[in-house]
């Protein structure tokens, strides 16, 4: 039997009359166990079940306290109200949110949960306790950092990007950035970070790294540091991932040449004058070239001399320049030319160019600037005023197994394989002795516009054994007819003015627009050398004026018997302006291209004694003080040199 015993103060307890036991009016039938371990800013639920042990409805008052963090009622999951019915129970759930802990050690948080009824006898849980472990982050942390190492070219730049976050519960102040690098430079160049950052916010910071010069052969490494100073509960330092950069070497200058070998060419055969050769060099690298060293390794033959350079001391990316060379006969075909480019910061790899025993000159013009020679459909001219290709053996070795071919698409055939001026030397499939030459024509029946290569090659019979002579590929294009040649007389092109030496197959030549200085004409050897070393707008392979083959009538001049002009000389004399400076001259005598070193041709232009004429005199002629004017074939190679 149960009785309620009430005292003077209205506080009642439940008494078991038979057993003499009593209970507090309110008890916890369930409560959390403590201490609990929790992460900073972490949350956990605390569940309490409250029992009313009396037969009366009790008014309830709940209260909590916590030393750090927060302890809040989860009203959505709790059903305790302001009263609790007799002999009933209810559930009260609280959520604890841990405070921050940016220290190196755990911190302890204690609290209290209590329930009062009628203002008396509060029911208390004084065991509330939490252990908050240290945070895995800092008050200020990097949300994003670059991935190192970063590859940067010599003297190049790169931007590195950072994102920072304030994890603290209050504003972080006095934020400063301190980047360093072992070489080169680094500086702040952007971002949103300022000297303070509000709780929970993020900001960005950008730095630009400028690499040092790496003129070595391999990569170099630059290391650094990045620290961020700030104030939060005292001065703090945030250390970022150490920057690291791989610096690639400075770009080396690089060059190519337009031909497989250095070819020496001169149409003045049988003499000992200097032969000229030109290498057209292109800057195919990524840096400007400031100079090109030229080194010549002798193979034991005639000395080769680097006679000039045009544009190679300041060669922009994609630009071209020329180096010119000269040599007496026989050409040293065992020699090599080494070209080493330099830039402001470094030196490129040397390019070695062999010297060719072959000299190949294309005597027919191109129809556009992308080809080296033109095959005119139906051109069958085999007269002795020139061929399509002139092939010369410039070496001291015999040149055998000469092969002249064309890509099958050109449908090209050699129409006069046996033709050679003043002899009976076969160009195709036979041999050329030292300093011997031959000329051939190639006809085509291909469709106009067809393109391909005409190839010339041979075998040199050296004492060390036969070797393949360097072959030449000349780009060719088929024209529908000779009239398809797009240039006309007096057109300015390739360093001079075009004049047509023979119309049958459009053998076109160029005359320089001015006489050379008077010092160039002191004797024939000087005059010939002046033309062979001339370069106008990078076009080389100039020579003195040809008389051309044929039968000429004898005329009388003040210097004795003369032969009437023919060939180039006659064309130059008869054509009009702008060649007026070379024609109709009174008492002017021009050096001509010689046949031998002992005799020289002199051309009397204009109305001298009423007859333009040719006179053969000694090569060291001072009687007439001849003038020097140079001519060249419209093209001599696929690159226009």
C-alpha positions as CSV (number, residue, x, y, z in Angstrom):
1,X,0.0,0.0,0.0
2,X,1.3,3.4,-1.0
3,X,0.8,6.6,1.0
4,X,1.7,10.2,0.4
5,X,3.3,11.9,3.3
6,X,3.3,15.7,3.1
7,X,5.3,17.9,5.3
8,X,4.8,21.5,6.2
9,X,6.6,22.5,3.1
10,X,4.7,21.4,0.0
11,X,7.1,18.9,-1.2
12,X,5.9,15.4,-1.6
13,X,7.8,12.1,-2.1
14,X,6.5,8.7,-3.0
15,X,6.7,6.2,-0.2
16,X,6.3,2.4,-0.4
17,X,4.4,1.7,2.8
18,X,5.2,-1.9,2.8
19,X,8.9,-1.6,2.1
20,X,9.5,1.8,3.6
21,X,11.2,3.0,0.3
22,X,10.8,6.3,-1.2
23,X,11.8,8.0,-4.6
24,X,12.4,11.6,-5.6
25,X,9.5,13.0,-7.4
26,X,11.6,13.3,-10.6
27,X,14.4,11.0,-11.8
28,X,16.4,10.3,-15.0
29,X,15.7,6.8,-16.2
30,X,18.3,7.4,-19.0
31,X,21.1,9.9,-19.5
32,X,24.3,10.1,-21.5
33,X,27.6,8.8,-20.3
34,X,30.6,11.1,-20.0
35,X,33.2,12.2,-20.8
36,X,32.9,12.3,-24.6
37,X,35.7,13.0,-27.1
38,X,34.7,15.3,-30.0
39,X,36.4,17.2,-32.9
40,X,36.5,21.0,-32.9
41,X,33.2,22.4,-34.2
42,X,31.8,18.8,-34.0
43,X,28.3,18.1,-32.7
44,X,26.8,15.3,-30.6
45,X,23.3,14.5,-29.2
46,X,22.6,14.1,-25.5
47,X,19.4,12.2,-24.7
48,X,17.6,12.3,-21.3
49,X,14.5,10.4,-20.3
50,X,12.7,12.0,-17.3
51,X,10.2,10.1,-15.0
52,X,7.5,11.6,-12.7
53,X,7.4,9.3,-9.8
54,X,4.4,11.0,-8.1
55,X,0.6,10.8,-8.6
56,X,0.5,14.4,-9.3
57,X,1.2,16.5,-12.3
58,X,4.5,18.3,-11.8
59,X,5.5,21.7,-13.3
60,X,8.9,21.5,-15.0
61,X,11.7,24.0,-15.5
62,X,14.8,23.0,-17.6
63,X,18.2,24.8,-17.6
64,X,21.7,24.1,-19.0
65,X,25.2,25.6,-18.8
66,X,28.4,24.8,-20.7
67,X,31.9,26.2,-20.2
68,X,32.7,26.4,-24.0
69,X,30.9,25.7,-27.2
70,X,27.1,25.5,-27.1
71,X,24.4,23.2,-25.6
72,X,21.0,23.7,-27.2
73,X,17.7,22.0,-27.0
74,X,16.7,19.9,-30.0
75,X,13.0,20.8,-29.8
76,X,12.1,18.7,-32.8
77,X,13.1,15.5,-31.1
78,X,12.1,16.4,-27.5
79,X,8.6,15.9,-26.0
80,X,9.0,17.3,-22.5
81,X,6.9,20.3,-21.9
82,X,6.3,22.6,-19.0
83,X,4.5,19.9,-17.0
84,X,4.7,16.2,-16.6
85,X,1.7,14.1,-15.8
86,X,1.6,11.8,-12.8
87,X,3.6,8.6,-13.2
88,X,4.6,9.6,-16.8
89,X,7.9,10.1,-18.6
90,X,9.2,12.4,-21.3
91,X,12.4,12.7,-23.5
92,X,14.6,15.8,-23.6
93,X,17.4,15.9,-26.3
94,X,20.2,18.5,-26.4
95,X,22.8,19.1,-29.1
96,X,26.3,20.0,-28.0
97,X,28.5,21.9,-30.6
98,X,32.2,21.8,-29.7
99,X,34.2,25.0,-29.7
100,X,37.3,25.5,-31.9
101,X,40.6,24.2,-30.8
102,X,43.6,25.5,-32.7
103,X,46.0,24.7,-29.9
104,X,48.4,21.7,-29.8
105,X,46.5,19.9,-26.9
106,X,43.0,18.8,-26.2
107,X,40.8,21.0,-24.1
108,X,38.1,20.0,-21.6
109,X,34.5,21.4,-21.6
110,X,32.2,20.8,-18.7
111,X,28.5,21.5,-18.3
112,X,25.2,21.1,-16.3
113,X,21.7,19.8,-17.2
114,X,19.1,20.3,-14.5
115,X,15.3,20.1,-14.1
116,X,13.3,22.0,-11.3
117,X,9.7,21.2,-10.3
118,X,7.7,23.6,-8.1
119,X,11.0,25.6,-7.7
120,X,12.4,22.9,-5.4
121,X,14.6,19.9,-5.5
122,X,16.2,20.4,-8.9
123,X,17.2,17.2,-10.7
124,X,20.8,17.7,-11.9
125,X,23.3,15.9,-14.2
126,X,26.7,17.3,-13.2
127,X,28.7,14.7,-15.1
128,X,28.5,16.6,-18.5
129,X,32.1,16.7,-19.8
130,X,33.7,16.8,-23.3
131,X,37.3,16.4,-24.5
132,X,37.8,18.6,-27.6
133,X,40.9,17.3,-29.6
134,X,43.2,19.7,-31.5
135,X,42.0,20.8,-34.9
136,X,43.5,19.2,-38.0
137,X,43.5,22.6,-39.6
138,X,44.7,26.0,-38.5
139,X,42.7,29.1,-37.8
140,X,43.8,30.3,-41.2
141,X,44.4,27.6,-43.7
142,X,45.1,27.0,-47.4
143,X,42.1,25.6,-49.3
144,X,44.1,25.5,-52.5
145,X,47.8,25.5,-53.3
146,X,49.8,25.0,-56.5
147,X,51.2,21.6,-57.3
148,X,54.9,21.7,-57.5
149,X,57.3,21.5,-59.2
150,X,56.2,23.8,-62.0
151,X,58.2,23.9,-65.3
152,X,59.1,27.4,-66.5
153,X,61.3,28.3,-69.5
154,X,64.4,30.3,-69.0
155,X,63.5,33.9,-68.3
156,X,59.8,32.9,-68.5
157,X,57.0,33.7,-66.0
158,X,54.2,31.7,-64.3
159,X,51.4,32.7,-62.0
160,X,50.8,30.6,-58.8
161,X,47.4,30.8,-57.2
162,X,46.4,30.3,-53.5
163,X,43.0,30.2,-51.8
164,X,42.8,30.8,-48.0
165,X,40.0,30.3,-45.5
166,X,39.3,31.7,-42.0
167,X,38.3,28.7,-39.9
168,X,38.2,30.7,-36.7
169,X,35.1,32.0,-34.9
170,X,36.3,35.6,-35.2
171,X,38.0,37.8,-37.6
172,X,41.7,37.1,-38.3
173,X,43.8,40.2,-38.5
174,X,47.4,41.4,-39.5
175,X,47.6,39.0,-42.5
176,X,51.0,39.3,-44.3
177,X,52.6,37.1,-47.1
178,X,56.3,36.4,-47.3
179,X,57.3,34.5,-50.4
180,X,61.0,33.7,-51.3
181,X,62.8,32.0,-54.1
182,X,66.4,30.9,-54.4
183,X,66.9,32.6,-57.8
184,X,64.7,34.6,-60.2
185,X,62.0,36.7,-58.5
186,X,58.5,36.3,-57.1
187,X,56.0,39.1,-56.3
188,X,52.4,39.4,-55.4
189,X,50.3,40.3,-58.5
190,X,46.7,39.9,-57.6
191,X,44.0,38.3,-55.5
192,X,41.3,39.4,-53.0
193,X,43.2,38.8,-49.7
194,X,43.7,41.9,-47.5
195,X,45.1,42.4,-44.1
196,X,42.0,40.9,-42.3
197,X,39.6,38.1,-43.1
198,X,36.2,37.6,-41.5
199,X,35.2,34.3,-39.8
200,X,34.2,31.7,-42.3
201,X,35.3,33.7,-45.4
202,X,37.8,32.9,-48.1
203,X,40.2,35.0,-50.2
204,X,42.7,34.5,-53.0
205,X,46.3,35.5,-53.5
206,X,48.3,35.3,-56.7
207,X,52.1,35.5,-57.2
208,X,54.1,35.8,-60.4
209,X,57.4,34.0,-60.5
210,X,60.0,35.1,-63.1
211,X,62.5,32.4,-63.9
212,X,66.2,33.2,-64.0
213,X,68.3,32.7,-67.1
214,X,69.3,29.1,-67.7
215,X,72.0,29.1,-70.4
216,X,73.2,25.6,-69.6
217,X,72.6,22.3,-71.4
218,X,70.0,20.9,-68.9
219,X,67.3,21.9,-66.5
220,X,67.9,23.8,-63.3
221,X,65.8,23.9,-60.1
222,X,64.6,26.9,-58.1
223,X,63.2,26.4,-54.6
224,X,61.5,28.7,-52.3
225,X,59.2,29.2,-49.3
226,X,55.8,30.8,-48.6
227,X,54.6,31.8,-45.1
228,X,51.6,33.8,-44.0
229,X,51.7,35.7,-40.8
230,X,48.5,36.6,-38.9
231,X,47.0,37.4,-35.5
232,X,44.4,35.2,-33.8
233,X,44.8,34.5,-30.1
234,X,48.3,35.9,-30.6
235,X,50.7,35.9,-33.5
236,X,50.5,32.9,-35.7
237,X,52.3,31.6,-38.9
238,X,50.8,29.6,-41.6
239,X,53.4,27.7,-43.8
240,X,52.5,26.7,-47.3
241,X,54.0,24.0,-49.5
242,X,57.5,25.0,-50.5
243,X,57.5,26.4,-54.1
244,X,59.7,24.5,-56.6
245,X,60.3,25.3,-60.2
246,X,62.1,23.4,-63.0
247,X,63.8,25.9,-65.3
248,X,64.3,24.6,-68.8
249,X,67.3,25.9,-70.8
250,X,67.1,29.0,-72.9
251,X,65.9,28.2,-76.4
252,X,68.8,27.5,-78.6
253,X,69.1,29.2,-82.0
254,X,68.4,26.8,-84.9
255,X,69.0,27.0,-88.6
256,X,68.4,25.1,-91.8
257,X,69.8,25.5,-95.3
258,X,67.8,25.4,-98.5
259,X,70.1,22.9,-100.3
260,X,71.6,19.6,-99.4
261,X,75.1,20.8,-100.1
262,X,77.2,23.9,-101.1
263,X,77.2,24.1,-104.8
264,X,79.7,26.2,-106.7
265,X,78.5,27.6,-110.0
266,X,80.1,29.6,-112.8
267,X,79.4,29.5,-116.5
268,X,82.9,30.7,-117.3
269,X,84.4,27.2,-117.9
270,X,88.0,26.5,-118.7
271,X,89.5,29.4,-116.7
272,X,91.0,29.6,-113.2
273,X,88.8,32.3,-111.9
274,X,87.1,32.1,-108.6
275,X,83.9,30.1,-108.5
276,X,81.0,31.3,-106.3
277,X,78.7,29.3,-104.1
278,X,75.8,30.5,-101.8
279,X,74.1,29.0,-98.9
280,X,70.6,30.4,-98.1
281,X,70.1,30.0,-94.4
282,X,66.8,30.1,-92.5
283,X,66.1,30.7,-88.8
284,X,63.8,27.9,-88.0
285,X,64.1,28.3,-84.2
286,X,62.3,30.4,-81.7
287,X,64.9,33.0,-80.9
288,X,66.6,35.7,-82.9
289,X,70.1,34.9,-84.2
290,X,72.8,37.5,-83.6
291,X,75.6,35.8,-85.5
292,X,76.6,32.6,-87.4
293,X,80.1,31.2,-87.2
294,X,81.3,29.7,-90.4
295,X,84.0,27.1,-90.3
296,X,85.5,25.3,-93.3
297,X,87.1,21.9,-93.0
298,X,89.4,21.2,-95.9
299,X,89.4,17.9,-97.7
300,X,92.7,18.6,-99.4
301,X,91.6,20.4,-102.5
302,X,91.5,24.1,-103.5
303,X,90.9,26.4,-100.5
304,X,87.3,27.5,-100.0
305,X,86.9,31.0,-98.7
306,X,83.8,32.6,-96.9
307,X,83.6,35.8,-99.0
308,X,80.6,37.5,-97.5
309,X,77.5,37.4,-95.3
310,X,74.2,39.1,-95.9
311,X,71.7,39.5,-93.0
312,X,73.2,36.8,-90.8
313,X,74.3,39.1,-88.0
314,X,70.7,39.9,-87.1
315,X,68.4,37.1,-88.3
316,X,64.8,37.2,-87.0
317,X,62.8,34.1,-86.4
318,X,61.6,32.9,-89.7
319,X,64.0,35.1,-91.6
320,X,66.6,34.2,-94.1
321,X,70.2,35.2,-94.8
322,X,73.0,34.2,-97.1
323,X,76.7,33.2,-96.7
324,X,78.7,33.3,-99.9
325,X,81.9,31.3,-100.7
326,X,84.5,31.2,-103.4
327,X,87.0,28.7,-104.6
328,X,89.4,28.1,-107.4
329,X,89.1,24.9,-109.5
330,X,89.0,22.1,-108.8
331,X,86.4,22.5,-106.0
332,X,87.3,20.7,-102.8
333,X,84.4,18.3,-102.8
334,X,85.8,16.5,-99.7
335,X,85.4,19.7,-97.7
336,X,82.6,20.5,-95.3
337,X,81.0,23.8,-94.2
338,X,80.0,24.1,-90.5
339,X,77.5,26.8,-89.5
340,X,77.0,27.5,-85.8
341,X,74.2,30.0,-84.9
342,X,74.4,32.2,-81.8
343,X,71.7,34.1,-79.9
344,X,72.1,36.7,-77.2
345,X,72.1,34.1,-74.5
346,X,73.3,30.8,-76.0
347,X,74.8,28.9,-78.9
348,X,72.9,26.5,-81.1
349,X,74.0,23.2,-82.6
350,X,76.4,23.3,-85.6
351,X,74.9,22.4,-88.9
352,X,77.4,20.7,-91.3
353,X,76.9,21.1,-95.0
354,X,79.0,19.1,-97.5
355,X,80.5,20.6,-100.6
356,X,79.2,19.2,-103.8
357,X,81.3,18.0,-106.8
358,X,78.3,18.7,-109.0
359,X,77.2,22.1,-110.1
360,X,73.7,22.2,-111.5
361,X,72.3,25.3,-113.0
362,X,68.7,25.6,-114.2
363,X,68.5,27.8,-117.2
364,X,64.8,27.8,-117.8
365,X,62.6,30.2,-115.7
366,X,60.0,29.3,-113.1
367,X,56.4,30.3,-113.7
368,X,55.9,31.1,-110.1
369,X,58.0,31.7,-107.0
370,X,57.5,28.2,-105.6
371,X,59.4,26.3,-108.3
372,X,63.0,26.2,-109.5
373,X,62.5,25.5,-113.2
374,X,59.7,25.2,-115.7
375,X,59.1,22.3,-118.1
376,X,57.3,23.9,-121.1
377,X,54.9,21.4,-122.8
378,X,56.0,20.6,-126.3
379,X,59.3,22.5,-126.0
380,X,61.7,20.8,-128.4
381,X,64.3,23.4,-129.0
382,X,67.7,21.8,-129.1
383,X,69.7,24.7,-130.6
384,X,73.2,25.4,-129.3
385,X,72.1,28.4,-127.4
386,X,71.7,26.6,-124.1
387,X,69.9,23.7,-122.4
388,X,67.5,23.4,-119.6
389,X,70.1,22.1,-117.1
390,X,73.8,22.7,-117.1
391,X,75.8,20.1,-115.2
392,X,79.4,20.6,-114.3
393,X,82.0,18.4,-112.6
394,X,83.8,20.9,-110.4
395,X,86.0,18.4,-108.6
396,X,89.4,16.8,-109.4
397,X,87.7,13.4,-109.5
398,X,86.0,11.8,-112.4
399,X,82.2,12.0,-112.2
400,X,80.5,8.9,-113.5
401,X,77.0,7.3,-113.7
402,X,75.4,10.7,-114.1
403,X,71.7,10.3,-113.7
404,X,69.1,12.9,-114.6
405,X,65.5,12.0,-113.8
406,X,62.2,13.5,-113.0
407,X,59.2,12.4,-110.9
408,X,56.9,10.2,-112.8
409,X,54.1,12.7,-112.5
410,X,56.0,15.1,-114.7
411,X,56.2,12.6,-117.6
412,X,59.6,14.2,-118.4
413,X,62.1,12.9,-120.9
414,X,65.6,14.0,-121.8
415,X,65.4,15.1,-125.4
416,X,69.1,15.7,-126.2
417,X,71.1,13.6,-123.7
418,X,74.2,13.8,-125.9
419,X,74.2,17.6,-126.2
420,X,77.2,19.5,-124.9
421,X,78.7,22.7,-126.2
422,X,81.8,22.3,-128.4
423,X,82.2,18.6,-127.5
424,X,80.5,15.2,-127.5
425,X,79.9,14.5,-123.8
426,X,76.8,12.6,-122.8
427,X,75.2,14.0,-119.7
428,X,72.9,11.1,-118.9
429,X,74.4,7.8,-117.8
430,X,78.0,8.7,-118.7
431,X,80.9,10.6,-117.1
432,X,82.4,14.0,-116.9
433,X,86.1,14.6,-116.4
434,X,87.3,17.3,-114.0
435,X,85.9,20.8,-115.1
436,X,83.8,19.3,-117.9
437,X,80.2,20.2,-118.4
438,X,77.2,19.3,-120.4
439,X,73.8,20.8,-121.1
440,X,70.5,18.9,-121.5
441,X,66.9,19.7,-122.2
442,X,63.9,18.0,-120.6
443,X,60.6,17.9,-122.3
444,X,57.3,17.1,-120.7
445,X,53.9,16.0,-121.9
446,X,52.2,16.2,-118.5
447,X,49.2,18.3,-117.7
448,X,49.9,21.9,-117.2
449,X,50.3,22.7,-113.5
450,X,51.9,19.3,-112.7
451,X,54.7,19.6,-110.2
452,X,57.6,17.4,-109.0
453,X,61.3,17.3,-108.8
454,X,64.1,17.0,-111.4
455,X,67.0,15.1,-109.9
456,X,70.7,15.1,-110.8
457,X,73.2,12.7,-109.2
458,X,76.4,10.9,-110.0
459,X,79.3,8.8,-108.6
460,X,82.7,10.3,-107.8
461,X,85.7,7.9,-108.4
462,X,88.0,8.8,-105.5
463,X,91.2,7.0,-104.5
464,X,89.4,5.9,-101.4
465,X,86.7,4.4,-103.4
466,X,83.5,5.5,-105.2
467,X,81.1,7.7,-103.3
468,X,77.7,9.2,-104.3
469,X,78.0,12.8,-105.4
470,X,75.4,15.0,-103.6
471,X,72.3,15.1,-105.7
472,X,70.1,18.1,-106.3
473,X,66.4,18.2,-106.4
474,X,65.0,21.1,-108.5
475,X,61.3,21.8,-108.1
476,X,59.7,21.8,-111.5
477,X,56.3,22.8,-112.8
478,X,54.8,22.1,-116.2
479,X,53.6,25.1,-118.2
480,X,51.1,24.8,-121.0
481,X,53.3,26.8,-123.4
482,X,56.2,29.2,-123.5
483,X,53.7,32.0,-123.6
484,X,52.5,31.1,-120.1
485,X,55.7,32.7,-118.6
486,X,54.2,35.4,-116.5
487,X,57.1,37.9,-116.7
488,X,57.8,40.3,-119.5
489,X,60.8,42.2,-120.7
490,X,61.8,45.0,-118.4
491,X,60.2,43.3,-115.3
492,X,62.2,44.0,-112.2
493,X,63.0,40.6,-110.6
494,X,65.8,38.7,-108.8
495,X,68.1,41.6,-108.4
496,X,67.9,43.1,-111.8
497,X,65.8,43.5,-115.0
498,X,64.5,40.6,-117.0
499,X,65.6,40.3,-120.7
500,X,64.8,37.3,-122.9
501,X,67.9,35.7,-124.4
502,X,66.0,33.2,-126.5
503,X,62.3,33.1,-127.0
504,X,61.9,29.5,-128.3
505,X,61.7,27.9,-124.8
506,X,61.7,31.0,-122.7
507,X,65.3,31.0,-121.6
508,X,65.1,34.2,-119.5
509,X,68.0,36.1,-117.9
510,X,68.5,39.1,-115.6
511,X,70.8,42.0,-116.1
512,X,71.9,44.0,-113.1
513,X,70.6,47.5,-113.1
514,X,73.9,49.3,-112.7
515,X,77.6,49.0,-113.6
516,X,79.9,47.9,-110.8
517,X,82.5,50.3,-109.5
518,X,85.3,51.2,-111.9
519,X,87.9,49.4,-109.7
520,X,86.1,46.1,-110.5
521,X,87.2,46.4,-114.2
522,X,91.0,46.7,-113.8
523,X,91.5,43.4,-115.5
524,X,89.4,40.5,-116.6
525,X,90.1,38.3,-113.6
526,X,89.0,41.1,-111.3
527,X,85.9,41.7,-113.3
528,X,84.9,38.1,-113.4
529,X,85.4,37.7,-109.7
530,X,83.4,40.9,-109.0
531,X,80.4,39.3,-110.7
532,X,80.8,35.9,-109.2
533,X,80.8,37.4,-105.7
534,X,78.0,39.8,-106.3
535,X,74.8,39.4,-104.3
536,X,71.7,41.5,-104.9
537,X,68.7,41.0,-102.6
538,X,70.3,37.6,-101.7
539,X,70.5,36.6,-105.4
540,X,73.9,35.3,-106.4
541,X,75.6,33.4,-109.3
542,X,76.2,36.5,-111.4
543,X,78.6,36.4,-114.3
544,X,79.9,38.6,-117.2
545,X,77.9,39.0,-120.4
546,X,78.0,36.1,-122.9
547,X,78.5,36.6,-126.6
548,X,76.7,33.4,-127.3
549,X,77.5,30.8,-130.1
550,X,76.9,31.4,-133.8
551,X,78.6,32.8,-136.9
552,X,79.4,36.5,-137.0
553,X,80.4,38.9,-139.7
554,X,83.7,40.7,-139.3
555,X,83.7,44.4,-139.0
556,X,86.3,47.0,-138.5
557,X,86.8,49.0,-135.3
558,X,89.5,51.2,-133.9
559,X,90.9,48.2,-132.1
560,X,91.0,45.9,-135.2
561,X,88.8,43.1,-136.6
562,X,85.6,42.6,-134.7
563,X,82.7,40.2,-134.7
564,X,79.1,41.4,-134.7
565,X,77.2,41.0,-131.5
566,X,75.0,38.0,-130.8
567,X,73.4,36.1,-127.9
568,X,73.0,38.1,-124.7
569,X,75.2,40.9,-125.9
570,X,73.0,41.5,-128.9
571,X,69.8,41.3,-126.9
572,X,71.1,43.9,-124.4
573,X,72.2,46.2,-127.2
574,X,68.9,46.1,-129.1
575,X,66.5,46.3,-126.2
576,X,65.2,49.6,-125.0
577,X,64.8,51.3,-121.6
578,X,65.5,50.6,-118.7
579,X,68.6,49.0,-120.3
580,X,69.5,52.4,-121.8
581,X,72.4,52.7,-119.3
582,X,74.2,49.8,-121.1
583,X,73.3,50.6,-124.7
584,X,73.9,53.4,-127.1
585,X,77.0,54.3,-125.1
586,X,79.7,56.4,-126.9
587,X,83.2,55.0,-126.4
588,X,82.1,52.5,-123.7
589,X,83.6,49.0,-123.6
590,X,82.2,46.2,-121.4
591,X,84.0,43.1,-120.2
592,X,82.6,39.9,-121.6
593,X,82.5,36.3,-120.3
594,X,85.8,34.7,-121.4
595,X,86.3,31.3,-123.0
596,X,89.9,30.9,-121.7
597,X,91.9,32.6,-119.1
598,X,94.3,34.0,-121.7
599,X,91.8,35.8,-123.9
600,X,88.9,38.1,-122.9
601,X,85.8,39.3,-124.8
602,X,85.1,43.0,-125.0
603,X,81.7,44.3,-126.0
604,X,81.4,47.6,-127.8
605,X,77.8,48.8,-127.3
606,X,75.9,51.6,-129.0
607,X,77.2,53.4,-132.0
608,X,80.9,53.2,-131.5
609,X,82.2,53.5,-135.1
610,X,78.6,52.7,-136.1
611,X,79.0,49.1,-135.1
612,X,78.2,47.3,-131.8
613,X,80.9,44.6,-131.7
614,X,83.0,42.0,-129.9
615,X,86.8,42.1,-129.7
616,X,89.1,39.4,-128.3
617,X,92.1,40.9,-126.4
618,X,94.5,39.9,-123.7
619,X,92.9,39.4,-120.3
620,X,94.9,42.1,-118.6
621,X,93.7,44.9,-120.9
622,X,94.3,48.5,-120.0
623,X,93.8,49.9,-123.5
624,X,90.1,50.6,-123.2
625,X,89.4,50.6,-119.4
626,X,86.4,48.3,-119.8
627,X,83.3,48.6,-117.6
628,X,81.7,45.7,-115.6
629,X,78.0,44.8,-115.9
630,X,76.7,41.4,-114.5
631,X,74.0,39.1,-115.7
632,X,72.5,35.8,-114.3
633,X,70.0,33.1,-115.3
634,X,66.6,33.9,-114.1
635,X,67.0,31.0,-111.6
636,X,69.8,28.6,-110.7
637,X,68.3,26.6,-107.9
638,X,65.0,25.8,-106.2
639,X,65.6,28.5,-103.6
640,X,66.3,31.2,-106.1
641,X,70.0,31.4,-105.5
